[in-house]
């Protein structure tokens, strides 16, 4: 088959885990003998590139950005003009590349994908990676695991947009502008929900995220819905001598290192982790919390070190240096790439009981689970691991085995290729 993977970003422009997951999928499909063409807007890279056996085609886009995690304003992608333009271009490129099917990897290319499907007659598979088809900023998922039954304009205007302003925006934009922007992106999500019904198959990166969409009534009428886990990253487990040398070079010798990777935001649970960190250092003074990502941290102290956003290669190099990796998300992660990367590196992980995380972490067996919004429970879980080297080693080894057994690339690829064959005419 010639598979067109379609996404709004792709390395070297990679603001999140979706882009690296797409790259891993492209490599894996190529390794199984299929031809892969990645179609994506061009923010300033080569228009056409051959890499690792697959082809990247970047179509013209007026806004440019430097390589890295930098995004463009959402309004440039979430608008009807982009949808129409991208749909026509993707259809033209798919014809030129003699594609067999489209596989859209993220939300903003859903509508262009359905337009390209209508223009070419090729089947369309869409991957759901988060809750952004419920709303671009689904604050409802801070509190529950479904779209509220009374979701509508009044609730959005009087409750959801106000909560979003208080949590994320306060001080940087007026309340009215925030509410208007929230309304615009909510309407855009409603439009995407309508187009979701026109796809040939939906792939969820976990059963947890699919269950959220099922409970929300957004998968009704879609005949093919499958959970296919992301292809895990290829990460070598560093030897103890290498780890100790690297820890010494970063000034981590003698420290118990807790690593957090992700945005610093209420939805990612960073505030809970900061509260837990204070409790932990009171009992384990050698504990050091490393924060890697973007945003503001409302804390300081010798036990906190912010490294800021880093390239993916540098993030992968940090995992072996950590004693524990923490993913304290409040909003459900569909399938946390950080957990996958930590397990692949042989590190024990603490996560929250939301989204697809319980599919990765079996509490007490392959990691530890706590409730979201529970800094006391998070602190206790951290203390139990930081004080017990044998438990850390046991959970890390079990997590690595689970990754190999349940989330191996062959298992995921087999399920995905079966679905591809099913949707082909």
FENQUI-V245268 format. One record per pair of residues at least 24 apart in sequence whose ideal C-beta (glycine too) atoms are under 10 Angstrom apart, sorted by the first residue. I is the first residue (numbers start at 1). J is the second residue. If there is no record, write none. Layout:
i->I j->J
i->I j->J
This chain:
i->1 j->29
i->1 j->32
i->1 j->33
i->1 j->34
i->1 j->35
i->1 j->36
i->1 j->99
i->1 j->100
i->1 j->101
i->1 j->417
i->1 j->420
i->1 j->421
i->1 j->424
i->2 j->34
i->2 j->35
i->2 j->36
i->2 j->37
i->2 j->55
i->2 j->94
i->2 j->97
i->2 j->98
i->2 j->99
i->2 j->100
i->2 j->101
i->3 j->29
i->3 j->30
i->3 j->34
i->3 j->35
i->3 j->36
i->3 j->37
i->3 j->38
i->3 j->54
i->3 j->97
i->3 j->99
i->3 j->100
i->3 j->101
i->3 j->102
i->3 j->103
i->3 j->125
i->3 j->416
i->3 j->417
i->3 j->420
i->4 j->35
i->4 j->36
i->4 j->37
i->4 j->38
i->4 j->39
i->4 j->55
i->4 j->57
i->4 j->90
i->4 j->93
i->4 j->94
i->4 j->97
i->4 j->99
i->4 j->100
i->4 j->101
i->4 j->102
i->4 j->103
i->4 j->104
i->4 j->113
i->4 j->116
i->4 j->120
i->4 j->122
i->4 j->124
i->5 j->29
i->5 j->36
i->5 j->37
i->5 j->38
i->5 j->39
i->5 j->40
i->5 j->54
i->5 j->56
i->5 j->102
i->5 j->103
i->5 j->104
i->5 j->105
i->5 j->109
i->5 j->125
i->5 j->127
i->6 j->37
i->6 j->38
i->6 j->39
i->6 j->40
i->6 j->86
i->6 j->90
i->6 j->93
i->6 j->94
i->6 j->99
i->6 j->102
i->6 j->103
i->6 j->104
i->6 j->105
i->6 j->106
i->6 j->109
i->6 j->110
i->6 j->112
i->6 j->113
i->6 j->116
i->6 j->124
i->6 j->125
i->6 j->126
i->7 j->38
i->7 j->39
i->7 j->40
i->7 j->41
i->7 j->103
i->7 j->104
i->7 j->105
i->7 j->106
i->7 j->107
i->7 j->108
i->7 j->109
i->7 j->127
i->8 j->40
i->8 j->41
i->8 j->43
i->8 j->61
i->8 j->71
i->8 j->72
i->8 j->76
i->8 j->77
i->8 j->78
i->8 j->82
i->8 j->86
i->8 j->104
i->8 j->105
i->8 j->106
i->8 j->107
i->8 j->108
i->8 j->109
i->8 j->110
i->8 j->112
i->9 j->40
i->9 j->41
i->9 j->43
i->9 j->65
i->9 j->69
i->9 j->70
i->9 j->71
i->9 j->72
i->9 j->77
i->9 j->105
i->9 j->106
i->9 j->108
i->9 j->109
i->10 j->38
i->10 j->39
i->10 j->40
i->10 j->41
i->10 j->42
i->10 j->43
i->10 j->45
i->10 j->49
i->10 j->56
i->10 j->57
i->10 j->58
i->10 j->105
i->11 j->38
i->11 j->40
i->11 j->45
i->11 j->51
i->11 j->56
i->11 j->67
i->11 j->68
i->11 j->311
i->11 j->312
i->12 j->43
i->12 j->44
i->12 j->45
i->12 j->46
i->12 j->49
i->12 j->65
i->12 j->66
i->12 j->67
i->12 j->68
i->12 j->311
i->13 j->40
i->13 j->41
i->13 j->42
i->13 j->43
i->13 j->44
i->13 j->45
i->13 j->58
i->13 j->64
i->13 j->65
i->13 j->66
i->13 j->67
i->13 j->68
i->13 j->69
i->13 j->70
i->13 j->71
i->13 j->72
i->14 j->67
i->14 j->68
i->14 j->69
i->14 j->70
i->14 j->311
i->14 j->312
i->15 j->65
i->15 j->68
i->15 j->69
i->15 j->70
i->15 j->71
i->15 j->72
i->15 j->263
i->15 j->294
i->15 j->309
i->16 j->69
i->16 j->71
i->16 j->106
i->16 j->129
i->16 j->130
i->16 j->262
i->16 j->263
i->16 j->337
i->17 j->129
i->17 j->130
i->17 j->205
i->17 j->230
i->17 j->233
i->17 j->261
i->17 j->262
i->17 j->312
i->17 j->333
i->17 j->334
i->17 j->335
i->17 j->336
i->17 j->337
i->17 j->338
i->17 j->340
i->17 j->341
i->18 j->105
i->18 j->106
i->18 j->107
i->18 j->127
i->18 j->129
i->18 j->130
i->18 j->205
i->18 j->230
i->18 j->334
i->18 j->337
i->19 j->69
i->19 j->105
i->19 j->106
i->19 j->312
i->19 j->337
i->20 j->230
i->20 j->231
i->20 j->233
i->20 j->312
i->20 j->315
i->20 j->316
i->20 j->337
i->20 j->340
i->20 j->341
i->21 j->105
i->21 j->106
i->21 j->127
i->21 j->129
i->21 j->205
i->21 j->229
i->21 j->230
i->21 j->231
i->21 j->232
i->21 j->233
i->21 j->335
i->21 j->337
i->21 j->340
i->22 j->103
i->22 j->105
i->22 j->106
i->22 j->127
i->22 j->129
i->22 j->230
i->22 j->231
i->23 j->51
i->23 j->52
i->23 j->54
i->23 j->56
i->23 j->231
i->23 j->233
i->23 j->312
i->24 j->230
i->24 j->231
i->24 j->232
i->24 j->233
i->24 j->234
i->24 j->337
i->24 j->340
i->24 j->409
i->24 j->412
i->25 j->54
i->25 j->103
i->25 j->105
i->25 j->127
i->25 j->228
i->25 j->230
i->25 j->231
i->25 j->409
i->25 j->412
i->25 j->413
i->25 j->416
i->26 j->51
i->26 j->52
i->26 j->53
i->26 j->54
i->26 j->55
i->26 j->56
i->26 j->105
i->26 j->231
i->27 j->51
i->27 j->52
i->27 j->53
i->27 j->54
i->27 j->231
i->27 j->234
i->27 j->409
i->28 j->231
i->28 j->232
i->28 j->234
i->28 j->409
i->28 j->410
i->28 j->412
i->28 j->413
i->28 j->416
i->29 j->53
i->29 j->54
i->29 j->103
i->29 j->231
i->29 j->409
i->29 j->413
i->29 j->416
i->29 j->417
i->29 j->420
i->30 j->54
i->30 j->55
i->31 j->409
i->31 j->413
i->32 j->409
i->32 j->410
i->32 j->413
i->32 j->414
i->32 j->416
i->32 j->417
i->34 j->100
i->34 j->413
i->34 j->417
i->34 j->420
i->35 j->97
i->35 j->98
i->35 j->99
i->35 j->100
i->36 j->97
i->36 j->103
i->37 j->93
i->37 j->94
i->37 j->96
i->37 j->97
i->37 j->98
i->37 j->99
i->38 j->105
i->39 j->86
i->39 j->89
i->39 j->90
i->39 j->93
i->39 j->94
i->39 j->97
i->39 j->99
i->39 j->102
i->39 j->104
i->39 j->109
i->39 j->112
i->39 j->113
i->39 j->116
i->40 j->86
i->40 j->90
i->40 j->105
i->40 j->109
i->41 j->72
i->41 j->76
i->41 j->77
i->41 j->82
i->41 j->85
i->41 j->86
i->41 j->89
i->41 j->108
i->41 j->109
i->41 j->112
i->43 j->67
i->43 j->70
i->43 j->71
i->43 j->72
i->55 j->97
i->57 j->89
i->57 j->90
i->57 j->93
i->57 j->94
i->57 j->96
i->57 j->97
i->59 j->85
i->59 j->86
i->59 j->89
i->59 j->90
i->59 j->92
i->59 j->93
i->60 j->85
i->60 j->89
i->61 j->85
i->61 j->86
i->61 j->89
i->67 j->311
i->68 j->309
i->68 j->310
i->68 j->311
i->68 j->312
i->69 j->263
i->69 j->293
i->69 j->294
i->69 j->309
i->69 j->310
i->69 j->311
i->69 j->312
i->70 j->294
i->70 j->309
i->71 j->294
i->74 j->108
i->74 j->136
i->74 j->137
i->74 j->181
i->74 j->184
i->74 j->185
i->74 j->188
i->75 j->181
i->75 j->184
i->75 j->185
i->75 j->188
i->76 j->108
i->77 j->106
i->77 j->107
i->77 j->108
i->77 j->109
i->77 j->112
i->77 j->188
i->78 j->107
i->78 j->108
i->78 j->111
i->78 j->132
i->78 j->136
i->78 j->184
i->78 j->185
i->78 j->187
i->78 j->188
i->78 j->189
i->78 j->191
i->78 j->192
i->79 j->108
i->79 j->184
i->79 j->188
i->80 j->111
i->80 j->188
i->80 j->191
i->82 j->108
i->82 j->109
i->82 j->111
i->82 j->112
i->83 j->108
i->83 j->109
i->83 j->110
i->83 j->111
i->83 j->112
i->83 j->113
i->83 j->114
i->83 j->115
i->83 j->188
i->83 j->191
i->83 j->192
i->83 j->195
i->84 j->111
i->84 j->112
i->84 j->115
i->85 j->112
i->85 j->115
i->86 j->111
i->86 j->112
i->86 j->113
i->86 j->115
i->86 j->116
i->87 j->111
i->87 j->112
i->87 j->113
i->87 j->114
i->87 j->115
i->87 j->116
i->87 j->117
i->87 j->118
i->87 j->119
i->88 j->112
i->88 j->115
i->88 j->116
i->88 j->119
i->89 j->115
i->89 j->116
i->90 j->115
i->90 j->116
i->90 j->117
i->90 j->119
i->90 j->120
i->91 j->115
i->91 j->116
i->91 j->117
i->91 j->118
i->91 j->119
i->91 j->120
i->91 j->121
i->91 j->122
i->92 j->116
i->92 j->119
i->92 j->120
i->94 j->119
i->94 j->120
i->94 j->122
i->95 j->119
i->95 j->120
i->95 j->122
i->100 j->420
i->100 j->423
i->100 j->424
i->100 j->425
i->101 j->125
i->101 j->200
i->101 j->201
i->101 j->419
i->101 j->420
i->101 j->421
i->101 j->423
i->101 j->424
i->101 j->425
i->102 j->126
i->102 j->199
i->102 j->200
i->103 j->127
i->103 j->201
i->103 j->203
i->103 j->416
i->103 j->419
i->103 j->420
i->103 j->423
i->104 j->199
i->104 j->203
i->105 j->129
i->105 j->203
i->106 j->130
i->106 j->132
i->107 j->131
i->107 j->132
i->107 j->133
i->107 j->136
i->107 j->188
i->107 j->189
i->107 j->192
i->107 j->196
i->108 j->132
i->108 j->136
i->108 j->188
i->108 j->192
i->110 j->191
i->110 j->192
i->110 j->193
i->110 j->195
i->110 j->196
i->110 j->198
i->110 j->199
i->111 j->188
i->111 j->191
i->111 j->192
i->111 j->194
i->111 j->195
i->111 j->196
i->111 j->198
i->112 j->195
i->113 j->195
i->113 j->198
i->113 j->199
i->114 j->192
i->114 j->194
i->114 j->195
i->114 j->196
i->114 j->197
i->114 j->198
i->114 j->199
i->115 j->195
i->115 j->198
i->117 j->195
i->117 j->198
i->117 j->199
i->117 j->200
i->118 j->198
i->121 j->425
i->122 j->200
i->122 j->423
i->122 j->424
i->122 j->425
i->123 j->199
i->123 j->200
i->123 j->201
i->123 j->224
i->123 j->419
i->123 j->420
i->123 j->422
i->123 j->423
i->123 j->424
i->123 j->425
i->124 j->195
i->124 j->198
i->124 j->199
i->124 j->200
i->124 j->201
i->124 j->423
i->125 j->199
i->125 j->200
i->125 j->201
i->125 j->202
i->125 j->203
i->125 j->224
i->125 j->226
i->125 j->228
i->125 j->416
i->125 j->419
i->125 j->420
i->125 j->422
i->125 j->423
i->126 j->192
i->126 j->195
i->126 j->196
i->126 j->198
i->126 j->199
i->126 j->200
i->126 j->201
i->126 j->202
i->126 j->203
i->126 j->204
i->126 j->222
i->127 j->201
i->127 j->202
i->127 j->203
i->127 j->204
i->127 j->205
i->127 j->228
i->127 j->230
i->127 j->334
i->127 j->416
i->128 j->196
i->128 j->202
i->128 j->203
i->128 j->204
i->128 j->205
i->128 j->206
i->128 j->209
i->128 j->210
i->128 j->212
i->128 j->213
i->128 j->218
i->128 j->219
i->128 j->225
i->128 j->227
i->128 j->334
i->129 j->203
i->129 j->204
i->129 j->205
i->129 j->206
i->129 j->209
i->129 j->230
i->129 j->333
i->129 j->334
i->129 j->335
i->129 j->337
i->129 j->356
i->130 j->205
i->130 j->209
i->130 j->212
i->130 j->331
i->130 j->332
i->130 j->333
i->130 j->334
i->130 j->335
i->130 j->355
i->131 j->189
i->131 j->209
i->131 j->212
i->131 j->213
i->131 j->216
i->131 j->267
i->131 j->331
i->131 j->332
i->131 j->333
i->131 j->334
i->131 j->355
i->132 j->185
i->132 j->188
i->132 j->189
i->132 j->192
i->133 j->188
i->133 j->189
i->133 j->190
i->133 j->192
i->133 j->193
i->133 j->195
i->133 j->196
i->133 j->213
i->133 j->216
i->133 j->218
i->134 j->186
i->134 j->189
i->134 j->190
i->134 j->192
i->134 j->193
i->134 j->212
i->134 j->213
i->134 j->216
i->134 j->218
i->135 j->160
i->135 j->164
i->135 j->182
i->135 j->185
i->135 j->186
i->135 j->188
i->135 j->189
i->135 j->190
i->136 j->164
i->136 j->181
i->136 j->182
i->136 j->184
i->136 j->185
i->136 j->186
i->136 j->187
i->136 j->188
i->136 j->189
i->136 j->192
i->137 j->161
i->137 j->163
i->137 j->164
i->137 j->167
i->137 j->168
i->137 j->169
i->137 j->181
i->137 j->182
i->137 j->185
i->137 j->186
i->137 j->189
i->137 j->267
i->137 j->331
i->138 j->164
i->138 j->186
i->138 j->189
i->138 j->212
i->138 j->216
i->138 j->267
i->138 j->331
i->138 j->332
i->139 j->163
i->139 j->164
i->139 j->165
i->139 j->166
i->139 j->167
i->139 j->168
i->139 j->182
i->139 j->266
i->139 j->267
i->139 j->330
i->139 j->331
i->140 j->216
i->140 j->331
i->141 j->212
i->141 j->216
i->141 j->267
i->141 j->330
i->141 j->331
i->141 j->332
i->141 j->354
i->141 j->355
i->142 j->167
i->142 j->266
i->142 j->267
i->142 j->330
i->142 j->331
i->142 j->332
i->142 j->354
i->142 j->372
i->142 j->373
i->143 j->330
i->143 j->331
i->143 j->372
i->143 j->373
i->144 j->212
i->144 j->215
i->144 j->332
i->145 j->208
i->145 j->209
i->145 j->211
i->145 j->212
i->145 j->215
i->145 j->216
i->145 j->332
i->145 j->354
i->145 j->355
i->146 j->211
i->146 j->212
i->146 j->213
i->146 j->214
i->146 j->215
i->146 j->216
i->146 j->217
i->146 j->218
i->147 j->189
i->147 j->193
i->147 j->212
i->147 j->213
i->147 j->215
i->147 j->216
i->147 j->217
i->147 j->218
i->148 j->216
i->149 j->215
i->149 j->216
i->149 j->217
i->151 j->186
i->151 j->190
i->151 j->216
i->152 j->186
i->153 j->183
i->153 j->186
i->153 j->187
i->156 j->182
i->156 j->183
i->156 j->186
i->156 j->187
i->157 j->182
i->157 j->183
i->157 j->186
i->160 j->186
i->161 j->186
i->163 j->266
i->164 j->266
i->166 j->266
i->167 j->265
i->167 j->266
i->167 j->267
i->167 j->271
i->167 j->330
i->168 j->265
i->168 j->266
i->168 j->267
i->168 j->295
i->192 j->218
i->193 j->217
i->193 j->218
i->196 j->221
i->196 j->222
i->197 j->221
i->197 j->222
i->198 j->222
i->199 j->224
i->199 j->423
i->200 j->224
i->200 j->419
i->200 j->422
i->200 j->423
i->200 j->424
i->200 j->425
i->201 j->225
i->201 j->226
i->201 j->416
i->201 j->419
i->201 j->420
i->201 j->422
i->201 j->423
i->202 j->226
i->202 j->227
i->202 j->419
i->203 j->227
i->203 j->228
i->203 j->229
i->203 j->412
i->203 j->415
i->203 j->416
i->203 j->419
i->204 j->228
i->204 j->229
i->204 j->334
i->204 j->335
i->204 j->356
i->205 j->229
i->205 j->230
i->205 j->333
i->205 j->334
i->205 j->335
i->205 j->336
i->205 j->337
i->205 j->355
i->205 j->356
i->205 j->359
i->205 j->412
i->206 j->230
i->206 j->332
i->206 j->333
i->206 j->334
i->206 j->335
i->206 j->336
i->206 j->355
i->206 j->356
i->206 j->357
i->206 j->358
i->206 j->359
i->206 j->360
i->207 j->334
i->207 j->335
i->207 j->355
i->207 j->356
i->207 j->358
i->207 j->359
i->208 j->332
i->208 j->333
i->208 j->334
i->208 j->335
i->208 j->353
i->208 j->354
i->208 j->355
i->208 j->356
i->208 j->357
i->208 j->358
i->208 j->359
i->208 j->360
i->209 j->332
i->209 j->333
i->209 j->334
i->209 j->335
i->209 j->355
i->209 j->356
i->209 j->359
i->210 j->334
i->210 j->356
i->211 j->332
i->211 j->355
i->211 j->356
i->212 j->332
i->212 j->334
i->212 j->354
i->212 j->355
i->212 j->356
i->213 j->334
i->223 j->422
i->223 j->423
i->224 j->419
i->224 j->422
i->224 j->423
i->225 j->419
i->226 j->415
i->226 j->416
i->226 j->418
i->226 j->419
i->226 j->422
i->227 j->334
i->227 j->335
i->227 j->356
i->227 j->359
i->227 j->412
i->227 j->415
i->228 j->335
i->228 j->411
i->228 j->412
i->228 j->413
i->228 j->414
i->228 j->415
i->228 j->416
i->228 j->417
i->228 j->418
i->228 j->419
i->229 j->335
i->229 j->340
i->229 j->356
i->229 j->359
i->229 j->360
i->229 j->403
i->229 j->406
i->229 j->407
i->229 j->408
i->229 j->409
i->229 j->411
i->229 j->412
i->229 j->415
i->229 j->416
i->230 j->334
i->230 j->335
i->230 j->336
i->230 j->337
i->230 j->340
i->230 j->356
i->230 j->407
i->230 j->409
i->230 j->412
i->231 j->340
i->231 j->407
i->231 j->408
i->231 j->409
i->231 j->410
i->231 j->411
i->231 j->412
i->231 j->413
i->231 j->416
i->232 j->335
i->232 j->337
i->232 j->339
i->232 j->340
i->232 j->341
i->232 j->343
i->232 j->344
i->232 j->403
i->232 j->404
i->232 j->406
i->232 j->407
i->232 j->408
i->232 j->409
i->232 j->412
i->233 j->312
i->233 j->316
i->233 j->319
i->233 j->337
i->233 j->340
i->233 j->341
i->233 j->343
i->233 j->344
i->233 j->345
i->233 j->403
i->234 j->316
i->234 j->344
i->234 j->409
i->235 j->316
i->235 j->317
i->235 j->319
i->235 j->320
i->235 j->340
i->235 j->341
i->235 j->342
i->235 j->343
i->235 j->344
i->235 j->345
i->235 j->346
i->235 j->347
i->235 j->400
i->235 j->403
i->236 j->316
i->236 j->320
i->236 j->344
i->236 j->345
i->236 j->346
i->237 j->319
i->237 j->320
i->237 j->344
i->237 j->345
i->237 j->346
i->237 j->347
i->237 j->396
i->237 j->400
i->238 j->317
i->238 j->319
i->238 j->320
i->238 j->321
i->238 j->345
i->238 j->346
i->239 j->320
i->240 j->320
i->242 j->320
i->242 j->321
i->243 j->320
i->243 j->321
i->243 j->322
i->243 j->346
i->244 j->321
i->246 j->317
i->246 j->318
i->246 j->320
i->246 j->321
i->247 j->320
i->247 j->321
i->247 j->322
i->247 j->323
i->249 j->321
i->250 j->290
i->250 j->305
i->250 j->307
i->250 j->318
i->250 j->321
i->251 j->288
i->251 j->305
i->252 j->288
i->252 j->290
i->252 j->305
i->252 j->318
i->252 j->321
i->252 j->322
i->252 j->323
i->254 j->286
i->254 j->288
i->255 j->284
i->255 j->286
i->255 j->287
i->255 j->288
i->255 j->289
i->255 j->290
i->255 j->303
i->255 j->305
i->255 j->321
i->255 j->323
i->256 j->280
i->256 j->281
i->256 j->284
i->256 j->285
i->256 j->286
i->256 j->287
i->256 j->288
i->256 j->289
i->256 j->322
i->256 j->323
i->256 j->324
i->256 j->382
i->256 j->385
i->256 j->386
i->256 j->387
i->256 j->389
i->256 j->392
i->257 j->286
i->257 j->287
i->257 j->288
i->257 j->289
i->257 j->290
i->257 j->305
i->257 j->318
i->257 j->321
i->257 j->322
i->257 j->323
i->257 j->324
i->257 j->325
i->257 j->347
i->257 j->386
i->258 j->284
i->258 j->287
i->258 j->288
i->258 j->289
i->258 j->290
i->258 j->291
i->258 j->303
i->258 j->322
i->258 j->323
i->258 j->324
i->258 j->325
i->258 j->326
i->258 j->350
i->258 j->382
i->258 j->385
i->258 j->386
i->259 j->288
i->259 j->289
i->259 j->290
i->259 j->291
i->259 j->292
i->259 j->307
i->259 j->315
i->259 j->318
i->259 j->319
i->259 j->321
i->259 j->322
i->259 j->323
i->259 j->324
i->259 j->325
i->259 j->326
i->259 j->327
i->259 j->338
i->259 j->342
i->259 j->347
i->259 j->349
i->260 j->289
i->260 j->290
i->260 j->291
i->260 j->292
i->260 j->293
i->260 j->297
i->260 j->306
i->260 j->307
i->260 j->322
i->260 j->324
i->260 j->325
i->260 j->326
i->260 j->327
i->260 j->328
i->260 j->338
i->261 j->290
i->261 j->291
i->261 j->292
i->261 j->293
i->261 j->307
i->261 j->309
i->261 j->310
i->261 j->315
i->261 j->316
i->261 j->318
i->261 j->319
i->261 j->322
i->261 j->325
i->261 j->326
i->261 j->327
i->261 j->336
i->261 j->337
i->261 j->338
i->261 j->339
i->261 j->341
i->261 j->342
i->262 j->291
i->262 j->292
i->262 j->293
i->262 j->294
i->262 j->295
i->262 j->326
i->262 j->327
i->262 j->328
i->262 j->329
i->262 j->333
i->262 j->336
i->262 j->337
i->262 j->338
i->263 j->293
i->263 j->294
i->263 j->295
i->263 j->309
i->264 j->291
i->264 j->292
i->264 j->293
i->264 j->294
i->264 j->295
i->264 j->296
i->264 j->297
i->264 j->298
i->264 j->299
i->264 j->306
i->264 j->308
i->265 j->293
i->265 j->294
i->265 j->295
i->265 j->296
i->265 j->329
i->265 j->330
i->265 j->331
i->266 j->295
i->266 j->330
i->266 j->331
i->266 j->373
i->267 j->329
i->267 j->330
i->267 j->331
i->267 j->332
i->267 j->333
i->268 j->293
i->268 j->295
i->268 j->327
i->268 j->328
i->268 j->329
i->268 j->330
i->268 j->331
i->268 j->333
i->268 j->338
i->269 j->326
i->269 j->327
i->269 j->328
i->269 j->329
i->269 j->330
i->269 j->331
i->269 j->351
i->269 j->352
i->269 j->354
i->269 j->370
i->269 j->372
i->269 j->373
i->269 j->374
i->269 j->375
i->269 j->378
i->270 j->295
i->270 j->296
i->270 j->297
i->270 j->298
i->270 j->299
i->270 j->326
i->270 j->328
i->270 j->329
i->270 j->330
i->271 j->297
i->271 j->298
i->271 j->299
i->271 j->328
i->271 j->330
i->271 j->373
i->271 j->375
i->272 j->326
i->272 j->328
i->272 j->329
i->272 j->330
i->272 j->352
i->272 j->370
i->272 j->372
i->272 j->373
i->272 j->374
i->272 j->375
i->272 j->376
i->272 j->377
i->272 j->378
i->272 j->379
i->273 j->297
i->273 j->299
i->273 j->326
i->273 j->327
i->273 j->328
i->273 j->350
i->273 j->375
i->273 j->378
i->273 j->379
i->273 j->382
i->274 j->298
i->274 j->299
i->274 j->301
i->274 j->304
i->274 j->328
i->274 j->375
i->275 j->299
i->275 j->374
i->275 j->375
i->275 j->376
i->275 j->378
i->275 j->379
i->276 j->326
i->276 j->328
i->276 j->350
i->276 j->370
i->276 j->374
i->276 j->375
i->276 j->376
i->276 j->377
i->276 j->378
i->276 j->379
i->276 j->380
i->276 j->381
i->276 j->382
i->276 j->383
i->277 j->301
i->277 j->303
i->277 j->304
i->277 j->326
i->277 j->375
i->277 j->378
i->277 j->379
i->277 j->382
i->278 j->303
i->278 j->304
i->278 j->375
i->278 j->379
i->279 j->375
i->279 j->376
i->279 j->378
i->279 j->379
i->279 j->380
i->279 j->382
i->279 j->383
i->280 j->378
i->280 j->379
i->280 j->380
i->280 j->381
i->280 j->382
i->280 j->383
i->280 j->386
i->281 j->379
i->282 j->379
i->282 j->383
i->283 j->379
i->283 j->382
i->283 j->383
i->283 j->386
i->283 j->387
i->284 j->382
i->284 j->383
i->284 j->386
i->284 j->387
i->286 j->386
i->287 j->323
i->287 j->324
i->287 j->382
i->287 j->383
i->287 j->386
i->288 j->322
i->288 j->323
i->289 j->324
i->289 j->326
i->289 j->382
i->290 j->318
i->290 j->321
i->290 j->322
i->290 j->325
i->292 j->318
i->292 j->338
i->293 j->338
i->312 j->337
i->312 j->341
i->315 j->341
i->316 j->341
i->316 j->344
i->316 j->345
i->317 j->345
i->318 j->342
i->318 j->345
i->318 j->347
i->319 j->343
i->319 j->344
i->319 j->345
i->319 j->346
i->319 j->347
i->320 j->345
i->320 j->346
i->320 j->347
i->321 j->345
i->321 j->347
i->322 j->347
i->322 j->348
i->322 j->349
i->323 j->347
i->323 j->348
i->323 j->382
i->323 j->385
i->323 j->386
i->323 j->389
i->323 j->392
i->323 j->396
i->324 j->348
i->324 j->349
i->324 j->350
i->324 j->367
i->324 j->368
i->324 j->381
i->324 j->382
i->324 j->384
i->324 j->385
i->324 j->386
i->324 j->392
i->324 j->395
i->324 j->396
i->325 j->349
i->325 j->350
i->325 j->351
i->325 j->367
i->325 j->396
i->325 j->399
i->326 j->350
i->326 j->351
i->326 j->352
i->326 j->368
i->326 j->370
i->326 j->378
i->326 j->381
i->326 j->382
i->326 j->385
i->327 j->351
i->327 j->352
i->327 j->354
i->327 j->357
i->327 j->360
i->327 j->361
i->327 j->367
i->328 j->352
i->328 j->354
i->328 j->370
i->328 j->372
i->328 j->373
i->328 j->374
i->328 j->375
i->328 j->377
i->328 j->378
i->328 j->381
i->329 j->354
i->329 j->355
i->329 j->357
i->329 j->372
i->330 j->354
i->330 j->372
i->330 j->373
i->331 j->355
i->331 j->372
i->332 j->356
i->332 j->357
i->332 j->372
i->333 j->357
i->333 j->360
i->334 j->359
i->335 j->359
i->335 j->360
i->335 j->407
i->336 j->360
i->336 j->361
i->339 j->366
i->339 j->367
i->339 j->399
i->339 j->403
i->340 j->399
i->340 j->403
i->340 j->407
i->341 j->403
i->342 j->367
i->342 j->396
i->342 j->399
i->342 j->400
i->342 j->403
i->343 j->367
i->343 j->395
i->343 j->396
i->343 j->398
i->343 j->399
i->343 j->400
i->343 j->401
i->343 j->402
i->343 j->403
i->343 j->404
i->343 j->407
i->344 j->399
i->344 j->400
i->344 j->403
i->344 j->404
i->344 j->407
i->345 j->396
i->345 j->399
i->345 j->400
i->346 j->393
i->346 j->396
i->346 j->397
i->346 j->399
i->346 j->400
i->346 j->403
i->347 j->392
i->347 j->395
i->347 j->396
i->347 j->399
i->347 j->400
i->348 j->385
i->348 j->388
i->348 j->391
i->348 j->392
i->348 j->393
i->348 j->394
i->348 j->395
i->348 j->396
i->348 j->397
i->348 j->398
i->348 j->399
i->349 j->385
i->349 j->395
i->349 j->396
i->349 j->399
i->350 j->377
i->350 j->378
i->350 j->381
i->350 j->382
i->350 j->384
i->350 j->385
i->350 j->395
i->351 j->378
i->351 j->381
i->352 j->377
i->352 j->378
i->359 j->402
i->359 j->406
i->359 j->407
i->360 j->399
i->360 j->402
i->360 j->403
i->360 j->406
i->360 j->407
i->361 j->395
i->361 j->399
i->361 j->402
i->362 j->395
i->362 j->398
i->362 j->399
i->362 j->402
i->364 j->391
i->364 j->394
i->364 j->395
i->364 j->398
i->365 j->394
i->365 j->395
i->365 j->398
i->365 j->399
i->365 j->402
i->366 j->394
i->366 j->395
i->366 j->396
i->366 j->397
i->366 j->398
i->366 j->399
i->366 j->400
i->366 j->401
i->366 j->402
i->366 j->403
i->366 j->406
i->367 j->395
i->367 j->396
i->367 j->398
i->367 j->399
i->367 j->402
i->368 j->395
